[in-house]
């Protein structure tokens, strides 16, 4: 393809993308395909001769689109959202044009310096204070591929920090600490790094959040077993219920454990810190607080404070996947753990300490130029537009919550709505007793029926032995009519679920 062919194909691609969004609601959310259906259409060998671009482009509609789950669809309520915007789509075209691996400043100064500025912008948007920013070259913001990648990165930094403080500690004694509501990224980081993952039980009466008392008890029990937790992964907006760990109580406990690194996984919930009305709920003051002892001694990263924080703009933050922002208060914790500089990567600018080389804050050497799409999105939307988007999602979830409880008999909210996430379960109707077993059977029947309804997508979860349904409102195309329509559809599906469970009870299978 030459420039003029690209120009023509590019115009056609933009038109096709616009048509896709114009007709988005006409698609099923979940494709009606079976495993292997798409693979059969692709062929087993690279074509011997090049094919005309027109034929290649047609296969997006013929092969790919029929197998796409439409995450931008207004009736996609599963997992957490994966926003995109036209600004991001355009940015990805430009990024593809320059194709920079971005491993150090010299690779492309604009890539490095824009990333530093953009992560500072986002930190300020969320209310994070100056200690998290790149200005001053003490704290640092870096864009990673995912929250999982961010967690593995800070676990390595925390491991090296702990071993510098306690060099004789056997690896077998060191553990990564989280809760039963910590995303699987915690256990996966432990698996990759060869450590045990210890999950602290959380309770319904605490809304499934980690409290200080539970943490203190867990640390005491680990000490009695000779185990050495070197990092605690706290959560701001858990996947199952949106739980927010009590950061204020946690830092009060970790003040007595200065070797324990504290990371906050706010993959989904973090962007809601941009809303002033959500900041108390999300413990922003505790996230920004500095340890008194550390301040007195001039320590950059002391016990009793949050050391790192991560949120994904590619969930509810209007930015196309992937864009996970990680901040750390002491950048040397990353660079000390990850800096390997062979002669061919040395630059005069880095040697003089004048620039940031982001390869020393990431697992990979080469890095995508992710900051451009964030920059363009934030400039296009502004603070007000970003906040308007999130407030709209919160309001839609509030409408869904209200209408669900009001219109559908025998539905119970499992937890209080958290931002744009609603979690509920189905209860048996009187005169049946509301047993956990029957409630789980009804909720399970609902999720099975919903999984066969291609017009919407939901995600089930199980918390404390209770089966629930999650509704995560997040698409930029979802309107009030859609969430009201979802209530009506759920009402019908719950009726079918009751019939199915009733038949199974008669047949003795429940």
C-alpha positions in Angstrom: 0.0 0.0 0.0 1.4 3.4 -1.0 0.5 6.8 0.5 -2.3 7.5 -1.9 -3.8 4.1 -1.4 -3.5 4.6 2.3 -5.2 8.0 2.0 -8.2 6.4 0.2 -8.3 3.4 2.6 -8.1 5.7 5.6 -11.0 7.8 4.5 -13.0 4.6 4.0 -12.0 3.2 7.4 -13.1 6.4 9.2 -16.5 6.2 7.4 -16.8 2.5 8.3 -16.0 3.3 12.0 -18.6 6.0 12.0 -21.1 3.6 10.5 -20.3 1.1 13.2 -21.0 3.5 16.0 -24.2 4.8 14.2 -25.5 1.2 14.1 -24.0 0.0 17.3 -27.4 -0.5 19.1 -28.6 -2.8 16.2 -25.9 -5.4 17.0 -26.3 -8.2 19.6 -24.0 -7.4 22.6 -22.7 -11.0 22.6 -22.1 -12.7 19.2 -24.0 -15.8 18.3 -20.9 -17.9 17.5 -19.5 -21.1 18.9 -15.8 -21.8 19.8 -13.8 -22.3 16.6 -16.4 -20.6 14.2 -14.2 -17.6 13.6 -11.0 -19.6 13.3 -12.5 -21.7 10.5 -12.9 -18.6 8.3 -9.4 -17.4 8.6 -7.3 -20.1 6.9 -4.3 -22.0 7.9 -1.5 -20.5 5.8 -0.1 -17.0 5.0 -1.3 -16.2 1.4 1.5 -16.8 -1.1 0.8 -13.6 -2.9 -0.5 -10.3 -1.5 -4.2 -9.7 -1.6 -6.0 -6.5 -2.7 -6.8 -4.2 0.2 -10.4 -4.1 -0.7 -10.7 -7.8 -0.1 -8.8 -7.6 3.2 -11.0 -4.7 4.5 -14.2 -6.6 3.6 -13.1 -9.4 6.0 -13.6 -7.1 9.0 -17.3 -7.2 8.3 -17.4 -10.8 7.0 -15.2 -12.5 9.7 -14.3 -10.2 12.6 -17.5 -8.3 13.3 -19.7 -11.4 13.7 -17.4 -12.6 16.4 -17.1 -9.3 18.3 -18.5 -8.8 21.8 -19.5 -5.1 21.7 -18.1 -3.5 24.8 -19.2 0.0 23.7 -22.8 -1.2 23.3 -25.3 0.6 25.6 -26.5 -2.8 27.0 -23.0 -4.0 27.9 -23.0 -4.2 31.8 -20.5 -7.0 32.3 -17.1 -6.9 34.1 -16.1 -3.2 34.1 -16.4 -0.9 31.1 -13.7 -0.4 28.4 -14.3 3.1 27.2 -13.2 4.5 23.9 -13.6 7.9 22.3 -13.0 9.3 18.8 -10.1 11.3 20.2 -8.4 8.0 21.2 -9.1 6.4 17.9 -7.4 9.3 16.1 -4.5 9.3 18.5 -3.9 5.6 17.9 -3.7 6.3 14.2 -1.0 8.9 14.8 0.9 6.6 17.2 0.8 3.9 14.6 2.4 6.3 12.1 5.4 7.3 14.3 5.7 3.8 15.9 8.1 4.7 18.7 9.1 2.0 21.2 9.8 4.7 23.8 12.3 3.0 26.1 14.3 6.1 26.9 14.2 9.8 26.4 16.4 9.8 23.4 14.1 7.4 21.5 11.7 10.3 21.2 11.8 13.1 23.7 8.1 14.0 23.1 7.0 10.5 24.2 8.8 10.7 27.5 8.0 14.3 28.3 4.3 14.0 27.3 4.0 10.9 29.6 5.4 12.8 32.5 3.1 15.8 32.0 0.0 13.7 31.3 0.4 11.6 34.4 0.8 14.8 36.4 -2.4 16.1 34.8 -4.3 13.0 35.8 -2.9 13.0 39.3 -4.1 16.5 39.8 -7.5 15.6 38.2 -7.9 12.9 40.8 -6.9 15.1 43.7 -3.5 13.4 44.3 -1.1 15.8 45.9 2.3 17.0 44.7 4.1 14.1 46.3 2.7 11.8 43.5 3.9 14.0 40.6 6.9 13.9 38.3 7.7 17.5 39.1 10.7 17.6 41.4 11.8 14.1 40.2 10.9 12.5 43.5 7.5 11.0 42.9 6.7 9.5 39.5 3.7 8.7 37.3 4.2 6.1 34.6 1.7 4.6 32.2 1.5 0.8 32.3 -0.5 -1.7 30.2 -2.8 -2.9 32.9 -3.4 -2.8 36.7 -2.0 -6.3 36.8 1.3 -5.1 35.2 1.3 -2.2 37.7 0.9 -4.6 40.7 3.7 -6.9 39.5 6.0 -3.9 39.0 5.4 -2.5 42.5 5.7 -5.9 44.1 9.2 -6.1 42.6 10.0 -2.7 44.0 8.5 -3.6 47.4 10.4 -6.9 47.5 13.7 -5.1 46.9 12.9 -2.5 49.5 12.1 -5.1 52.1 15.3 -7.1 51.3 17.4 -3.9 51.7 15.9 -3.4 55.1 16.0 -7.2 56.1 18.7 -8.7 53.8 18.8 -12.1 55.6 15.1 -12.8 55.1 14.5 -16.1 53.2 12.3 -15.8 50.2 10.1 -18.6 51.5 9.1 -16.4 54.5 8.0 -13.5 52.4 4.4 -13.1 51.5 2.1 -10.7 49.5 -0.9 -9.6 51.5 -4.4 -8.8 50.2 -7.9 -9.7 51.0 -10.6 -12.1 49.8 -11.9 -9.2 47.7 -8.5 -8.4 46.1 -8.6 -8.8 42.3 -6.8 -11.9 41.0 -3.9 -9.7 40.0 -2.6 -10.1 43.6 -2.5 -13.9 43.5 -1.1 -13.8 40.0 1.7 -11.4 41.0 2.5 -13.8 43.8 2.5 -16.8 41.4 4.8 -15.0 38.9 7.2 -13.8 41.6 7.3 -17.1 43.5 5.6 -15.9 46.8 2.6 -17.0 48.8 -0.5 -14.8 48.5 -2.3 -14.4 51.9 -5.9 -13.2 51.7 -7.5 -11.6 54.8 -11.1 -12.4 55.2 -13.5 -9.4 54.8 -17.0 -9.2 56.2 -20.5 -8.3 55.1 -20.9 -5.9 58.0 -17.9 -4.0 56.8 -19.3 -3.9 53.2 -16.5 -6.4 52.3 -13.8 -3.8 53.0 -10.6 -4.3 54.9 -10.7 -2.6 58.3 -7.8 -1.8 60.6 -8.7 -4.4 63.2 -8.7 -7.2 60.7 -5.4 -6.1 59.3 -3.8 -5.9 62.7 -5.0 -9.4 63.5 -3.7 -10.8 60.3 -0.3 -9.2 60.8 -0.1 -10.6 64.3 -0.9 -14.1 63.1 1.6 -13.9 60.2 4.3 -12.8 62.7 3.5 -15.8 64.9 4.0 -18.1 61.9 7.3 -16.4 61.0 5.9 -15.0 57.8 7.0 -11.6 56.5 4.5 -9.6 54.5 6.4 -7.1 52.3 3.5 -5.5 50.4 -0.2 -5.0 51.1 -2.5 -4.6 48.1 -5.5 -2.5 49.3 -8.5 -2.0 47.0 -10.5 1.1 46.0 -13.5 -0.3 44.2 -13.4 -4.1 44.2 -14.5 -6.1 41.2 -17.2 -8.1 42.9 -18.9 -5.4 45.0 -17.1 -2.1 44.6 -15.7 -2.4 48.1 -13.3 0.3 49.3 -10.8 -0.7 51.9 -10.6 1.7 54.9 -7.3 3.4 53.9 -7.3 5.6 57.0 -7.5 2.6 59.4 -5.0 0.7 57.3 -2.3 3.4 57.4 -2.8 3.8 61.2 -1.9 0.1 61.5 1.0 0.1 58.9 2.6 3.0 60.8 3.9 0.3 63.2 5.1 -1.8 60.3 7.5 0.4 58.3 8.8 -2.4 56.2 5.3 -3.1 54.7 4.8 -1.4 51.3 1.2 -0.2 50.8 -0.2 -0.2 47.2 -3.7 0.8 46.3 -5.4 -1.0 43.4 -8.0 1.5 42.2 -8.2 0.0 38.7 -11.9 0.8 38.3 -12.8 3.1 41.2 -9.8 5.5 41.0 -11.2 7.7 38.2 -14.2 8.6 40.5 -11.7 10.6 42.7 -12.1 13.3 40.0 -15.5 13.9 41.5 -15.2 16.0 44.7 -18.3 14.4 46.0 -16.7 10.9 45.9 -13.4 11.8 47.6 -14.4 11.3 51.2 -15.9 7.9 50.4 -12.7 6.9 48.6 -10.4 8.1 51.5 -8.5 10.7 49.4 -7.2 12.5 52.5 -5.7 9.2 53.8 -4.2 8.5 50.3 -2.4 11.8 50.3 -1.4 11.8 54.0 2.2 11.6 54.9 3.6 9.7 57.9 4.7 12.1 60.7 7.7 10.0 61.5 8.8 10.0 57.9 8.3 13.7 57.6 10.4 14.3 60.7 13.2 12.1 59.6 13.1 13.3 56.0 12.2 9.8 54.8 10.6 9.7 51.3 8.7 6.5 51.8 7.9 5.7 55.4 5.5 3.4 57.1 2.0 4.5 57.8 1.4 6.0 54.3 0.4 4.9 50.9 3.4 4.2 48.7 1.8 3.6 45.3 -1.5 4.0 43.6 -2.9 2.8 40.3 -6.1 3.4 38.2 -7.1 2.5 34.7 -8.3 5.2 32.4 -9.3 2.5 30.0 -12.2 1.5 32.2 -14.5 4.4 32.9 -11.9 7.1 32.1 -12.8 7.6 28.4 -9.4 6.3 27.1 -9.0 3.4 24.8 -7.3 0.3 26.2 -4.5 0.2 27.3 -3.9 3.1 29.7 -3.1 2.1 33.3 -1.7 5.0 35.3 0.7 4.1 38.2 2.1 6.6 40.6 4.7 6.0 43.3 6.0 8.5 45.9 9.6 7.5 45.7 10.7 6.8 42.1 14.0 5.4 43.2 12.1 2.3 44.5 11.3 1.5 40.9 14.6 2.5 39.3 16.7 0.7 41.9 14.8 -2.5 41.3 14.4 -2.3 37.6 17.3 -0.3 36.1 19.6 -2.4 34.0 21.6 -0.2 31.6 23.9 -1.9 29.1 26.3 0.3 27.1 24.0 0.6 24.1 21.2 2.1 26.2 23.3 4.7 27.9 22.6 8.4 27.0 24.3 11.6 28.1 21.0 13.0 29.2 20.2 10.1 31.5 23.7 9.9 32.9 23.5 13.6 33.8 20.2 13.0 35.6 18.3 15.4 33.4 15.6 13.0 32.1 13.4 10.1 33.0 13.9 6.8 31.2 10.6 5.0 31.6 12.1 1.6 30.8 13.5 1.7 34.4 9.9 2.0 35.8 8.4 -0.8 33.7 8.8 -4.5 33.1 9.4 -4.2 29.4 12.0 -2.3 27.5 9.9 -1.2 24.6 6.8 0.8 25.5 3.7 2.0 23.6 3.2 5.7 23.1 0.1 5.7 25.3 0.2 9.3 26.5 -1.0 10.9 23.3 -4.5 9.5 23.5 -4.8 10.6 27.2 -3.6 14.1 26.3 -6.0 14.5 23.5 -9.0 13.1 25.4 -8.4 15.3 28.5 -7.9 18.4 26.3 -11.1 17.7 24.3 -13.3 16.9 27.4 -11.6 19.1 30.0 -12.2 18.6 33.7 -15.9 19.4 33.3 -16.5 17.0 30.5 -14.6 14.2 32.3 -16.7 14.8 35.4 -19.9 15.0 33.5 -19.3 11.6 31.9 -18.7 10.0 35.3 -21.7 11.7 37.0 -23.9 10.5 34.1 -22.7 6.9 34.8 -23.4 7.3 38.5 -26.9 8.7 37.9 -27.7 5.9 35.4 -26.7 3.3 38.1 -28.8 5.2 40.6 -31.8 5.0 38.3 -31.3 1.3 37.7 -31.0 0.6 41.4 -34.2 2.5 42.2 -36.2 1.0 39.4 -35.0 -2.5 40.0 -36.0 -2.5 43.7 -39.3 -0.8 42.9 -40.4 -2.8 39.9 -39.1 -6.3 40.5 -40.4 -8.3 43.3 -38.1 -10.5 45.3 -34.8 -8.7 44.4 -32.4 -7.6 47.1 -29.4 -5.3 46.8 -26.4 -7.3 48.0 -24.4 -4.2 48.8 -25.0 -0.5 48.6 -24.4 0.9 45.1 -20.9 1.9 44.6 -20.4 4.7 42.0 -21.8 3.1 38.8 -21.9 -0.6 40.1 -25.0 -2.3 41.4 -24.9 -5.8 42.9 -28.1 -7.7 43.6 -29.5 -11.2 44.2 -32.8 -12.9 43.8 -34.8 -14.0 46.8 -37.6 -16.6 47.0 -41.1 -15.2 47.2 -43.3 -15.7 50.3 -44.3 -18.0 51.8 -40.9 -19.6 51.1 -38.2 -18.8 53.6 -35.3 -16.7 52.2 -32.7 -19.5 52.5 -29.2 -18.9 51.0 -29.5 -22.2 49.1 -32.7 -21.2 47.3 -31.5 -17.6 46.7 -28.4 -18.9 45.1 -30.4 -21.3 43.0 -32.6 -18.5 41.8 -29.7 -16.1 41.1 -27.8 -18.8 39.3 -30.8 -19.6 37.1 -31.1 -15.9 36.3 -27.5 -15.6 35.2 -27.8 -18.7 33.1 -30.8 -17.3 31.3 -29.1 -14.0 30.9 -26.1 -15.6 29.4 -28.3 -16.9 26.6 -29.8 -13.5 25.9 -27.5 -11.9 23.4 -29.1 -8.5 23.7 -27.3 -7.7 27.0 -24.3 -8.9 29.0 -24.0 -9.2 32.8 -21.5 -10.7 35.1 -22.2 -13.1 38.0 -20.1 -13.2 41.1 -20.0 -15.0 44.4 -19.1 -13.2 47.7 -19.1 -14.9 51.1 -20.9 -17.9 49.6 -23.7 -15.7 48.2 -24.3 -15.7 44.4 -25.0 -12.3 43.0 -25.4 -10.4 39.7 -23.3 -7.4 38.9 -24.6 -4.5 36.7 -21.7 -2.2 35.8 -22.9 0.9 33.9 -20.1 2.3 31.9 -20.7 2.7 28.2 -20.6 6.2 26.8 -23.7 5.3 24.8 -25.9 4.0 27.6 -29.0 6.2 28.3 -31.7 6.1 30.9 -34.0 4.3 28.4 -31.5 1.5 28.3 -31.2 0.9 32.1 -35.0 1.1 32.4 -35.2 -1.5 29.6 -32.7 -3.6 31.5 -35.0 -3.6 34.5 -37.9 -4.8 32.4 -35.8 -7.5 30.8 -34.6 -8.7 34.2 -38.1 -8.8 35.5 -39.0 -11.2 32.7 -35.9 -13.3 33.2 -36.4 -13.5 36.9 -39.9 -14.8 36.3 -38.5 -17.5 34.1 -35.8 -18.3 36.7 -38.5 -18.8 39.3 -40.4 -21.2 37.0 -37.3 -23.2 36.3 -36.2 -23.5 39.9 -39.8 -24.4 40.8 -39.8 -27.3 38.3 -36.4 -28.5 39.6 -37.7 -28.5 43.1 -40.7 -30.6 42.1 -38.3 -33.0 40.3 -36.1 -33.1 43.3 -33.0 -31.5 41.7 -32.9 -28.5 44.0 
